[in-house]
């Protein structure tokens, strides 16, 4: 819509002319200046909060954080600009062109999105960081000056080149600092990181406001200039109402996001606990609760893999229920499991405190005895030699088949040690390790010696 010269003349006569920029600078509306700074703090905090979560996010989650971060950061910086504009004293009603105002908002959002996308990469070189900085600074400068042009004043503005250059430098430096802080905070977590983010947000907000108000000083409208009569946005809505709306939007978004992050962390903790439980079950006998065969083998491999394994001797004692078939005959699964649990509990009671007892098979157990020739195990060996009398009842006698091996005397591998321990011995020999040597032709129960 074109405004005729006559209409512009009537509009100019019906309003008090706009003041000079230097005079305006001493008459800014301080509550609106404070509101613009508050919005800038929230926008900066949102940028840091979302930016810090981009590195480890993947696919859909990353797109969610990037979109939210760009929208909130861009909207926050844009809102700060227009609230700051409303803080500028004008004797005429401030109005804005709808399209130019919308484009200025889009510039801020797109620039924020590009910057966050680049800074959220797993690897970031100097060229990419520079590109992200210039993208964000460029979007901020375009948003600022296009937002001022959106008033479509009746007289074209003039520029103070010094302040213009300073405003651009501030935009570049502020963008670089903001992105560097985002990057720095990406590996941090916990209450400490939130405090650092808040302090960083204050610094960023001061830089954003510094760029804005320096830019306001760089762009000077002549006295007597008035906004275009056909502007579609009333300035009344671009001050405190816009600040309140944006503050509420950023506040709600951050609260919802924090709750979502907390929920995701809780889910991750539960998943980790479940994974750990499943992993532990893979090394636990479900009937007795003792470590199982896999756990025993893992423990042996861990000991043998140590640099000083030779300086940590140990023994393996094999204990097999010889009459297991007779005991289990005619029993249901639950009854048999109850008997096995009772036997395993009684067997545990015979062991020294440092012994690692594992259920190796349905009827067999292995005891891994560290420092097997130490005096602390003497009473345990005595009890094990009396095992037939200690475990079982007259109604349900339990007889044992036993064997033993010692590291490094009888072998230096898991397979050799286990095979050596499974060679049957008299119970009375348990705990006697004198003259134990490696037997290259071990004969296990049920096996024949090959020629």
C-alpha positions in Angstrom: 0.0 0.0 0.0 1.5 3.4 -1.1 1.0 6.4 1.1 0.6 9.7 -0.7 2.7 12.8 0.0 -0.5 14.5 1.3 -1.2 11.6 3.7 2.5 11.6 4.9 2.2 15.4 5.5 -1.0 15.0 7.5 0.6 12.1 9.5 3.7 14.3 10.2 1.5 17.2 11.3 -0.6 15.0 13.6 2.5 13.7 15.6 5.3 15.4 17.4 8.5 14.8 15.4 10.9 12.0 16.4 13.8 13.1 18.6 17.4 12.9 17.6 19.2 9.7 18.5 21.7 11.3 20.9 18.9 12.8 22.9 17.1 9.4 22.9 20.0 7.6 24.4 19.6 9.4 27.7 15.8 8.7 27.9 15.5 5.0 27.4 12.7 3.2 29.3 14.7 1.4 32.0 12.0 -1.2 32.8 12.0 -2.2 29.1 15.8 -2.2 29.0 15.8 -4.6 32.1 13.1 -6.7 30.4 15.2 -7.0 27.2 18.2 -8.1 29.3 16.1 -10.8 31.1 14.9 -12.1 27.8 18.5 -12.2 26.5 19.6 -14.2 29.6 16.9 -16.8 29.1 17.7 -17.0 25.4 21.4 -17.4 26.1 20.7 -20.0 28.7 18.4 -21.9 26.3 21.1 -21.8 23.7 23.7 -23.2 26.1 21.3 -25.8 27.5 20.3 -27.2 24.1 23.7 -26.8 22.6 25.3 -28.8 25.3 23.1 -31.8 24.5 23.7 -32.0 20.7 27.1 -33.8 20.7 25.8 -37.0 22.2 22.3 -36.9 20.7 21.6 -39.0 17.6 19.1 -38.9 14.7 15.6 -38.1 15.9 16.7 -36.9 19.4 19.4 -34.6 17.8 16.8 -33.1 15.4 14.5 -32.4 18.4 17.2 -30.7 20.4 18.4 -28.7 17.4 14.9 -27.5 16.4 14.0 -26.5 19.9 17.4 -24.8 20.5 17.2 -22.8 17.2 13.6 -21.8 17.8 14.0 -20.7 21.4 17.4 -19.1 20.9 16.4 -17.2 17.8 13.0 -16.2 19.2 14.7 -15.0 22.4 17.3 -12.9 20.7 14.6 -11.5 18.3 12.3 -10.7 21.3 15.2 -9.0 23.1 15.7 -6.8 20.0 12.1 -5.6 19.7 11.7 -5.1 23.5 14.9 -3.0 23.3 13.4 -1.1 20.3 10.3 -0.3 22.4 12.6 1.0 25.1 13.7 3.7 22.7 11.8 6.9 23.4 9.7 8.1 20.4 7.1 10.8 20.4 5.1 9.0 17.7 3.5 5.6 17.8 6.0 2.9 16.9 4.7 0.5 14.3 6.4 -2.3 12.2 6.0 -3.9 8.8 4.6 -7.5 9.3 6.7 -9.1 6.5 10.0 -7.5 7.4 9.4 -8.3 11.1 8.7 -11.9 10.3 11.8 -12.1 8.1 13.9 -10.7 10.9 12.6 -13.4 13.2 13.3 -16.1 10.6 16.9 -14.8 10.1 17.5 -15.1 13.9 16.1 -18.7 14.1 17.8 -20.0 10.9 21.2 -18.5 12.0 20.8 -20.0 15.5 19.9 -23.4 13.9 23.0 -23.4 11.6 25.3 -22.3 14.4 24.0 -25.0 16.8 24.1 -27.6 14.1 27.8 -26.9 13.4 28.8 -26.5 17.1 27.0 -29.8 17.9 29.2 -31.9 15.7 31.4 -34.5 17.4 34.5 -33.1 15.8 34.9 -29.4 15.2 37.8 -27.7 13.5 38.8 -24.1 13.3 37.1 -23.5 9.9 33.8 -25.0 11.1 33.8 -23.0 14.3 34.5 -19.8 12.3 31.7 -20.6 9.9 29.3 -21.2 12.9 30.4 -17.9 14.5 29.9 -15.9 11.3 26.6 -17.5 10.6 25.2 -16.7 14.0 26.7 -13.1 13.9 25.4 -12.5 10.4 21.9 -13.6 11.4 22.0 -11.4 14.5 23.1 -8.4 12.5 20.5 -9.0 9.7 17.8 -9.5 12.3 18.8 -6.3 14.2 19.0 -3.9 11.3 16.1 -5.4 9.3 14.0 -5.1 12.5 14.9 -1.4 12.7 14.1 -0.9 9.0 10.8 -2.7 9.6 9.5 0.6 11.0 9.7 1.9 7.4 10.4 5.5 8.5 9.3 8.4 6.2 12.9 9.5 6.0 15.9 7.1 5.3 18.3 6.7 8.2 21.9 7.7 8.3 24.7 5.5 9.9 27.4 6.2 12.3 30.1 4.1 10.7 32.1 3.8 14.0 29.1 2.4 16.0 28.1 0.3 13.0 31.5 -1.4 12.9 31.6 -1.8 16.7 28.1 -3.4 16.7 29.2 -5.9 14.0 32.5 -6.7 15.9 30.4 -7.2 19.1 28.1 -9.6 17.2 31.0 -11.7 16.0 32.8 -11.8 19.3 29.5 -12.5 21.2 28.7 -15.3 18.8 32.1 -16.8 19.1 32.1 -16.7 22.9 28.5 -18.1 23.0 29.5 -21.1 20.7 32.7 -21.7 22.5 30.8 -21.8 25.8 28.3 -24.3 24.3 31.2 -26.4 23.2 32.9 -26.2 26.5 29.8 -27.2 28.4 28.9 -30.2 26.3 31.0 -32.5 28.3 29.8 -31.2 31.7 26.9 -32.4 33.8 25.3 -32.0 37.2 24.6 -29.0 39.4 28.0 -27.4 38.8 27.4 -27.3 35.1 24.0 -25.6 35.6 25.7 -22.8 37.7 28.4 -22.4 35.0 25.7 -22.2 32.3 23.9 -19.5 34.2 27.0 -17.4 34.6 27.8 -17.9 30.9 24.2 -16.9 30.0 24.7 -13.6 31.9 27.9 -12.9 30.0 26.2 -13.8 26.7 23.2 -11.7 27.5 25.4 -8.7 28.2 27.1 -9.2 24.9 23.8 -9.5 23.0 22.4 -6.4 24.6 25.7 -4.6 24.0 25.4 -5.4 20.3 21.8 -4.3 20.2 22.1 -0.9 21.9 25.4 -0.1 20.0 23.5 -0.9 16.8 20.7 1.4 17.9 23.3 4.2 18.2 24.7 3.3 14.8 21.4 3.9 13.0 20.1 7.5 13.1 16.7 8.6 11.9 16.3 12.3 11.0 14.1 14.4 13.2 10.6 14.5 11.9 10.7 11.0 10.5 7.7 8.8 11.3 6.8 5.1 10.8 4.8 4.2 7.6 1.1 4.6 8.1 0.3 1.2 6.6 2.5 -0.8 9.0 0.5 -3.8 10.3 2.2 -4.3 13.7 1.5 -2.0 16.6 4.5 -1.3 18.8 2.4 -1.5 21.9 2.5 -5.3 21.5 6.3 -5.4 21.0 7.3 -4.2 24.5 6.3 -5.7 27.9 3.6 -8.0 26.4 6.1 -9.6 24.0 8.7 -9.8 26.8 6.2 -11.5 29.1 5.1 -13.9 26.4 8.7 -14.8 25.4 9.8 -15.1 29.0 6.9 -17.5 29.7 7.7 -19.4 26.5 11.4 -19.8 27.3 10.6 -20.6 31.0 8.0 -23.3 30.2 10.3 -24.8 27.4 13.2 -25.0 29.8 11.2 -26.5 32.6 9.6 -29.1 30.2 13.1 -29.8 28.8 14.6 -30.3 32.2 11.8 -32.7 33.2 12.3 -34.5 29.9 16.1 -34.7 30.5 15.5 -36.0 34.0 13.0 -38.6 32.7 15.5 -39.7 30.0 18.2 -40.0 32.6 15.9 -42.1 34.9 15.1 -44.3 32.0 18.8 -44.6 31.2 19.6 -45.5 34.8 16.8 -48.1 34.9 18.1 -49.6 31.6 21.7 -49.6 32.9 20.5 -51.4 36.1 18.5 -53.9 34.1 21.4 -54.5 31.7 23.7 -55.0 34.8 21.2 -57.4 36.3 21.0 -59.4 33.1 24.8 -59.4 32.8 25.1 -60.5 36.4 22.5 -63.3 35.9 24.8 -64.6 33.1 27.4 -65.3 35.9 25.0 -66.4 38.6 23.5 -69.9 39.2 19.8 -69.3 39.4 19.1 -72.1 41.8 21.7 -71.5 44.5 22.6 -67.8 43.9 26.3 -68.9 43.7 28.6 -67.8 40.9 28.3 -70.2 38.0 30.7 -71.9 35.7 31.1 -68.8 33.5 31.9 -66.7 36.6 34.5 -69.2 37.7 36.2 -69.2 34.4 36.2 -65.4 34.2 37.7 -65.2 37.7 40.4 -67.7 36.7 41.2 -65.8 33.5 41.4 -62.5 35.4 43.9 -64.0 37.9 46.0 -65.6 35.2 46.1 -62.5 33.1 47.7 -60.4 35.9 51.3 -59.4 35.4 52.2 -60.8 38.8 50.0 -63.9 38.5 52.9 -66.2 39.5 53.1 -64.3 42.8 49.5 -65.1 43.6 49.2 -68.9 44.0 45.8 -70.5 44.5 44.2 -73.9 44.6 41.1 -75.3 42.9 39.1 -77.8 45.0 36.6 -79.9 43.1 33.6 -81.1 45.1 31.1 -83.4 43.3 28.0 -85.0 44.9 28.8 -88.6 44.1 25.3 -89.9 44.8 23.5 -87.0 43.0 21.6 -89.4 40.7 20.2 -91.3 43.7 19.3 -88.2 45.5 17.4 -86.7 42.6 15.6 -89.9 41.7 11.8 -89.5 42.1 12.1 -85.8 43.0 10.3 -83.0 41.3 12.2 -79.9 40.0 11.2 -77.7 43.0 12.1 -80.4 45.6 15.4 -81.1 43.9 16.2 -77.3 43.8 15.4 -77.0 47.4 17.8 -79.9 48.3 20.6 -78.4 46.1 20.1 -75.0 47.8 20.3 -76.6 51.2 23.5 -78.5 50.2 25.1 -75.4 48.7 24.3 -73.4 51.8 25.9 -76.0 54.0 28.9 -76.1 51.7 29.3 -72.4 52.0 29.4 -72.7 55.7 32.5 -74.9 55.4 34.5 -72.4 53.5 37.0 -69.7 54.6 36.0 -66.1 54.1 38.3 -65.5 51.1 37.2 -68.6 49.2 35.3 -68.1 45.9 32.7 -70.9 45.7 31.0 -71.6 42.4 28.4 -74.2 41.2 30.1 -75.8 38.2 27.4 -78.2 37.1 24.2 -79.8 38.4 26.1 -81.9 41.0 29.6 -80.2 41.2 31.1 -77.2 42.9 34.5 -75.6 42.6 36.2 -73.7 45.5 38.9 -71.2 44.4 41.2 -70.8 47.4 43.7 -67.9 47.3 47.0 -68.3 49.1 46.0 -72.0 49.5 48.8 -73.0 51.7 48.2 -70.2 54.3 47.3 -71.2 57.8 44.0 -69.3 57.6 42.6 -72.2 55.6 43.7 -75.1 57.9 40.3 -75.5 59.7 38.5 -75.3 56.3 40.5 -78.2 54.9 39.8 -80.2 58.1 36.1 -79.6 57.7 36.2 -80.5 54.0 38.0 -83.8 54.8 34.9 -84.6 57.0 32.4 -83.5 54.4 30.6 -86.8 54.2 29.7 -86.5 57.9 29.0 -82.7 57.9 26.5 -82.5 55.1 23.5 -84.7 54.8 21.3 -86.7 57.2 20.8 -90.4 57.9 17.6 -90.2 55.9 19.3 -88.4 53.0 23.1 -89.1 53.1 25.3 -87.1 50.8 28.6 -88.6 49.6 31.3 -86.6 47.9 33.9 -87.1 45.2 36.8 -84.6 45.5 39.9 -83.4 43.8 42.3 -80.5 43.8 44.9 -78.6 41.7 47.3 -75.8 42.6 48.6 -72.9 40.5 51.3 -72.8 39.3 52.4 -76.3 40.4 49.8 -78.3 38.4 49.1 -76.0 35.5 49.2 -72.5 34.2 45.9 -72.4 32.3 42.3 -72.5 33.2 41.8 -75.8 31.2 44.7 -77.6 32.8 43.9 -76.5 36.3 40.2 -77.5 36.0 41.1 -80.9 34.5 43.7 -81.6 37.2 41.2 -80.7 39.9 38.6 -83.1 38.5 40.9 -86.1 38.9 39.4 -88.0 41.9 41.3 -88.1 45.2 40.5 -89.3 48.6 38.8 -86.7 50.8 41.6 -87.1 53.3 44.0 -85.6 50.8 42.1 -82.3 50.5 44.3 -79.4 51.5 47.6 -81.4 51.2 49.6 -79.8 48.3 53.1 -81.2 49.0 54.8 -82.6 45.9 51.9 -81.6 43.5 53.2 -81.5 39.9 51.7 -81.3 36.4 50.4 -84.6 35.1 50.5 -84.6 31.3 48.2 -87.6 31.1 45.3 -86.6 33.3 42.6 -89.3 33.6 39.2 -87.9 34.4 36.3 -89.9 35.7 34.8 -92.0 32.8 37.9 -91.4 30.5 40.4 -94.0 29.4 44.1 -93.4 29.1 45.0 -93.3 25.4 48.2 -95.0 24.3 
